[in-house]
Amino acid sequence: MDQMLTGLYECLQALLGLHRQLLELVRREREALVNLDSRVVEECTLAKQELVEFIRREESKRELVTASL
């Protein structure tokens, strides 16, 4: 049981880190929009898409761990 809880904790920590990265990307994107920097906006958009996919994968792991509790 402790091992499963540790796994859940690790998943939640990973999700927290990924969401913080997403927040920073959104802030960077907003700044690029204000400055009309289309290159940075595009970079942020691509990075957000990749990050959202990482979040989906980690969320799937969390769901598996939670289901096994």
C-alpha positions as CSV (number, residue, x, y, z in Angstrom):
1,M,0.0,0.0,0.0
2,D,2.8,2.4,0.9
3,Q,4.4,1.7,-2.5
4,M,1.2,2.6,-4.3
5,L,0.8,5.8,-2.3
6,T,4.4,6.7,-3.1
7,G,3.6,6.1,-6.8
8,L,0.6,8.3,-6.5
9,Y,2.6,11.0,-4.8
10,E,5.2,10.9,-7.6
11,C,2.6,11.2,-10.2
12,L,1.0,14.2,-8.5
13,Q,4.4,15.8,-8.1
14,A,5.1,15.3,-11.8
15,L,1.7,16.7,-12.7
16,L,2.4,19.7,-10.6
17,G,5.7,20.4,-12.3
18,L,4.2,20.0,-15.7
19,H,1.3,22.4,-14.9
20,R,3.9,24.9,-13.6
21,Q,5.8,24.7,-16.9
22,L,2.5,25.2,-18.7
23,L,1.8,28.3,-16.7
24,E,5.2,29.7,-17.6
25,L,4.6,29.0,-21.3
26,V,1.3,30.7,-21.2
27,R,2.9,33.8,-19.6
28,R,5.7,33.7,-22.2
29,E,3.1,33.4,-24.9
30,R,1.0,36.3,-23.5
31,E,4.1,38.5,-23.5
32,A,4.9,37.5,-27.1
33,L,1.3,38.4,-28.1
34,V,1.7,41.8,-26.5
35,N,4.9,42.4,-28.3
36,L,3.5,41.0,-31.6
37,D,6.3,38.4,-31.8
38,S,4.8,35.8,-34.0
39,R,7.9,33.5,-33.9
40,V,7.7,33.2,-30.1
41,V,4.0,32.7,-30.2
42,E,4.4,29.8,-32.6
43,E,7.2,28.3,-30.4
44,C,5.0,28.6,-27.3
45,T,2.1,27.0,-29.1
46,L,4.1,24.0,-30.2
47,A,5.7,23.7,-26.7
48,K,2.2,23.8,-25.1
49,Q,0.9,21.1,-27.4
50,E,3.8,18.9,-26.4
51,L,3.4,19.7,-22.7
52,V,-0.3,19.0,-22.8
53,E,0.5,15.5,-24.2
54,F,3.0,14.9,-21.4
55,I,0.3,15.9,-18.9
56,R,-2.2,13.5,-20.5
57,R,0.3,10.6,-20.2
58,E,1.0,11.5,-16.6
59,E,-2.7,11.8,-15.8
60,S,-3.2,8.3,-17.3
61,K,-0.5,7.0,-15.0
62,R,-2.2,8.7,-12.0
63,E,-5.6,7.1,-13.0
64,L,-4.0,3.6,-13.1
65,V,-2.3,4.1,-9.7
66,T,-5.5,5.5,-8.2
67,A,-7.6,2.6,-9.6
68,S,-5.3,0.1,-8.0
69,L,-5.7,1.6,-4.5
